[in-house]
Amino acid sequence: MRGASRAFRPLARPLAPAVPTFLVWAANRGEQKPHLKPISCEQHTSKLQATTLPAADPLSRQHLVAAEPCKDVVEVDPTLSSWSSSRGRVLEAVKQNWEALKDAPAEHHADREIVLEAARQHWEAVKYAEGKLRADREIMMEAVSQHWEAMKYASEDLKRDPEIVLRAVQKNGLALQFAGEELRRNRSLVLVAVQQKGEALEFADEGLRRDRELVLEAVRQNNNALAFAADSLQHDAELLAEAGWQAGW
């Protein structure tokens, strides 16, 4: 009974109301909130002996002792409670996980270094970038090099950039749909797109959809591409044969 009545000595550093000293990090999602910091197993053990949890906290001392693995226990760091107001803290959080950009204040969505760091980790970071950064060639090149769909977030100027669009259609020909009109008329670029994905023919300029050789390349990649050819080619015997379709379809 002596052990049962043993009191715990509170931390010298006061806790914010209703905020537990220890929280379990959702490691199965691989997420770590910027205002949390991991502590070692040794620290965890010693802290438990010196911590009084708020009465309202759902995590009892027993739950914390049983928490496995030990590395999944983190301590609220009061010095980071206002992380969102500090550029340095946001940058450090983004370096750990690009998704920290999502919840960062708007001014950090316009910070080139922060957005570029996030984009290097995951192309979808450009979705949260402020408009002028979607016109940043280096940032968008980083994003489209990872995934072609990043093109939909590019500025109108970059949608007319041959190198950016070429990089995107090399990943997936369907990126042609995001290209500017002039590039959709660019035979060399469209050829790359349809050789990668035949159905990209749908997004080519009308004049190129009448280009028999280009249509043939698209059909060779995917026979369904014939549906996007000009009417005058949809009954072409050689193209029909290449597509494996019957005349008069």
C-alpha positions as CSV (number, residue, x, y, z in Angstrom):
1,M,0.0,0.0,0.0
2,R,3.0,2.3,0.6
3,G,3.7,2.1,-3.1
4,A,0.1,2.9,-4.0
5,S,0.1,6.1,-2.1
6,R,3.4,7.3,-3.5
7,A,3.0,10.9,-4.8
8,F,4.6,12.0,-8.1
9,R,6.7,15.1,-8.1
10,P,5.4,17.5,-10.7
11,L,7.7,18.9,-13.5
12,A,9.5,22.1,-12.7
13,R,8.3,23.3,-16.1
14,P,4.5,24.0,-15.9
15,L,2.2,22.3,-18.4
16,A,-0.4,24.2,-20.4
17,P,-4.0,23.5,-19.2
18,A,-5.5,20.2,-20.4
19,V,-2.4,19.3,-22.4
20,P,-0.8,16.0,-21.5
21,T,2.9,15.8,-20.8
22,F,3.2,12.8,-23.0
23,L,1.5,12.0,-26.3
24,V,1.7,8.9,-28.4
25,W,3.0,9.6,-31.9
26,A,0.9,8.1,-34.7
27,A,3.9,6.2,-36.1
28,N,1.7,4.0,-38.3
29,R,1.0,7.1,-40.4
30,G,4.6,8.2,-40.2
31,E,3.5,11.7,-39.0
32,Q,5.2,13.8,-36.4
33,K,3.6,17.1,-35.5
34,P,6.0,20.1,-35.6
35,H,5.2,21.0,-32.0
36,L,6.1,17.5,-30.7
37,K,9.6,16.2,-30.0
38,P,10.6,12.6,-29.5
39,I,12.3,11.6,-26.2
40,S,14.5,8.6,-25.5
41,C,13.4,5.5,-23.6
42,E,15.6,6.5,-20.7
43,Q,14.0,10.0,-20.6
44,H,10.6,8.4,-20.9
45,T,11.2,6.2,-17.9
46,S,12.6,9.0,-15.7
47,K,10.0,11.5,-16.7
48,L,7.2,9.1,-15.8
49,Q,8.6,9.0,-12.2
50,A,8.4,12.7,-12.0
51,T,5.2,13.6,-13.8
52,T,1.7,14.3,-12.8
53,L,-0.7,14.0,-15.7
54,P,-3.7,16.3,-15.8
55,A,-6.8,14.6,-14.4
56,A,-8.7,15.0,-17.6
57,D,-6.0,13.3,-19.7
58,P,-7.3,10.0,-21.1
59,L,-3.8,8.5,-21.1
60,S,-3.1,7.0,-17.7
61,R,0.4,6.4,-16.4
62,Q,-0.3,2.7,-17.0
63,H,-1.1,3.3,-20.6
64,L,2.1,5.3,-21.1
65,V,4.2,2.6,-19.4
66,A,2.7,0.1,-21.8
67,A,3.1,2.2,-24.9
68,E,5.3,0.3,-27.4
69,P,7.6,1.0,-29.0
70,C,9.1,3.5,-26.5
71,K,10.3,5.7,-29.4
72,D,6.7,6.4,-30.2
73,V,6.3,8.5,-27.0
74,V,6.8,12.2,-27.5
75,E,6.8,15.2,-25.2
76,V,5.1,18.5,-25.9
77,D,7.8,21.1,-26.3
78,P,6.4,24.4,-25.0
79,T,9.1,26.3,-26.9
80,L,7.6,25.1,-30.2
81,S,4.0,25.9,-29.3
82,S,4.0,28.9,-31.5
83,W,5.9,27.2,-34.3
84,S,3.6,28.6,-37.0
85,S,4.9,32.2,-36.3
86,S,8.5,31.3,-36.8
87,R,9.9,30.8,-40.3
88,G,12.8,28.7,-39.0
89,R,10.5,26.3,-37.2
90,V,8.3,25.9,-40.2
91,L,11.3,25.2,-42.4
92,E,12.6,22.6,-39.9
93,A,9.1,21.0,-39.8
94,V,8.9,20.8,-43.6
95,K,12.3,19.2,-43.7
96,Q,11.0,16.5,-41.5
97,N,7.7,16.1,-43.4
98,W,6.6,18.2,-46.4
99,E,3.0,18.0,-45.2
100,A,3.8,20.5,-42.5
101,L,3.3,23.1,-45.3
102,K,-0.4,22.3,-45.4
103,D,-1.1,23.8,-42.0
104,A,1.6,26.5,-42.1
105,P,0.3,30.1,-42.1
106,A,-0.3,31.7,-45.6
107,E,2.9,33.7,-45.6
108,H,5.0,30.5,-45.6
109,H,3.2,29.3,-48.7
110,A,4.9,32.2,-50.5
111,D,8.3,31.4,-49.0
112,R,10.4,30.0,-51.9
113,E,12.9,28.1,-49.7
114,I,10.1,26.4,-47.7
115,V,8.1,25.5,-50.8
116,L,11.1,24.2,-52.7
117,E,12.1,22.0,-49.8
118,A,8.6,20.6,-49.7
119,A,8.4,20.0,-53.4
120,R,11.7,18.1,-53.4
121,Q,10.0,15.6,-51.0
122,H,6.6,15.4,-52.8
123,W,5.3,16.9,-56.0
124,E,1.9,17.7,-54.5
125,A,3.5,20.4,-52.3
126,V,3.0,22.8,-55.2
127,K,-0.7,22.5,-54.6
128,Y,-0.2,24.6,-51.5
129,A,2.3,27.0,-53.1
130,E,1.3,30.7,-53.5
131,G,0.6,31.7,-57.1
132,K,3.9,33.3,-57.9
133,L,5.8,30.2,-56.8
134,R,3.8,28.1,-59.3
135,A,5.5,30.2,-61.9
136,D,8.9,29.4,-60.4
137,R,10.6,27.2,-63.0
138,E,12.9,25.3,-60.6
139,I,10.0,24.5,-58.2
140,M,7.7,23.3,-61.0
141,M,10.5,21.3,-62.8
142,E,11.1,19.5,-59.5
143,A,7.5,18.7,-59.2
144,V,6.8,17.5,-62.8
145,S,9.9,15.4,-62.7
146,Q,8.2,13.4,-60.0
147,H,4.6,13.3,-61.3
148,W,3.0,14.6,-64.5
149,E,-0.1,15.8,-62.7
150,A,1.9,18.6,-61.1
151,M,1.4,20.4,-64.5
152,K,-2.1,21.3,-63.6
153,Y,-0.7,23.6,-60.8
154,A,1.8,25.3,-63.1
155,S,1.3,28.9,-64.1
156,E,0.0,29.7,-67.6
157,D,3.5,30.8,-68.6
158,L,5.1,27.5,-67.5
159,K,2.3,25.6,-69.4
160,R,3.9,27.2,-72.5
161,D,7.4,26.2,-71.5
162,P,8.6,23.5,-73.9
163,E,11.1,22.0,-71.4
164,I,8.7,21.8,-68.5
165,V,5.9,20.3,-70.7
166,L,8.4,17.9,-72.3
167,R,9.5,16.6,-68.9
168,A,5.8,16.1,-68.0
169,V,4.8,14.2,-71.1
170,Q,7.8,12.0,-70.8
171,K,6.4,10.9,-67.4
172,N,2.9,10.5,-68.9
173,G,1.6,11.6,-72.3
174,L,-1.7,12.8,-70.8
175,A,0.1,15.8,-69.4
176,L,-0.4,17.2,-72.9
177,Q,-3.8,18.3,-71.7
178,F,-2.2,20.9,-69.5
179,A,0.0,22.3,-72.2
180,G,-0.5,25.7,-73.9
181,E,-2.2,25.7,-77.4
182,E,1.1,26.4,-79.2
183,L,2.7,23.3,-77.7
184,R,-0.3,21.2,-78.6
185,R,0.6,22.1,-82.2
186,N,4.2,21.2,-81.7
187,R,4.6,17.9,-83.6
188,S,7.8,16.8,-81.9
189,L,6.4,17.3,-78.5
190,V,3.0,15.7,-79.4
191,L,4.9,12.7,-80.9
192,V,6.7,12.1,-77.6
193,A,3.3,12.3,-75.8
194,V,1.5,9.8,-78.0
195,Q,4.4,7.4,-78.0
196,Q,4.2,7.4,-74.2
197,K,0.4,7.3,-74.0
198,G,-1.5,6.9,-77.2
199,E,-4.7,8.4,-75.8
200,A,-2.8,11.7,-75.5
201,L,-3.8,12.2,-79.1
202,E,-7.1,13.5,-77.7
203,F,-5.3,16.7,-76.6
204,A,-3.3,17.3,-79.7
205,D,-4.1,20.2,-82.0
206,E,-6.8,19.3,-84.6
207,G,-4.2,19.5,-87.4
208,L,-2.0,16.9,-85.8
209,R,-5.0,14.6,-85.4
210,R,-5.0,14.5,-89.2
211,D,-1.3,13.6,-89.3
212,R,-1.4,10.0,-90.5
213,E,2.1,9.1,-89.3
214,L,1.5,10.6,-85.9
215,V,-1.9,8.9,-85.5
216,L,-0.2,5.6,-86.5
217,E,2.3,6.1,-83.6
218,A,-0.5,6.7,-81.2
219,V,-2.5,3.7,-82.4
220,R,0.6,1.5,-82.0
221,Q,0.9,2.5,-78.4
222,N,-2.8,2.1,-77.7
223,N,-5.4,1.0,-80.3
224,N,-8.1,3.1,-78.6
225,A,-6.2,6.2,-79.7
226,L,-7.8,5.8,-83.2
227,A,-11.0,7.2,-81.6
228,F,-9.3,10.6,-81.3
229,A,-8.0,10.8,-84.9
230,A,-9.6,13.0,-87.5
231,D,-12.7,11.6,-89.1
232,S,-10.9,11.2,-92.4
233,L,-8.4,8.7,-90.7
234,Q,-10.9,6.7,-88.7
235,H,-11.7,4.6,-91.7
236,D,-8.2,4.2,-93.0
237,A,-7.6,0.5,-93.7
238,E,-4.0,0.4,-92.4
239,L,-4.9,2.3,-89.2
240,L,-7.9,0.0,-88.7
241,A,-5.7,-3.0,-89.2
242,E,-3.1,-1.7,-86.8
243,A,-5.8,-1.0,-84.2
244,G,-7.3,-4.4,-84.8
245,W,-10.7,-2.9,-85.6
246,Q,-13.1,-3.8,-88.3
247,A,-13.9,-1.4,-91.2
248,G,-17.2,0.3,-90.7
249,W,-16.9,0.4,-86.9
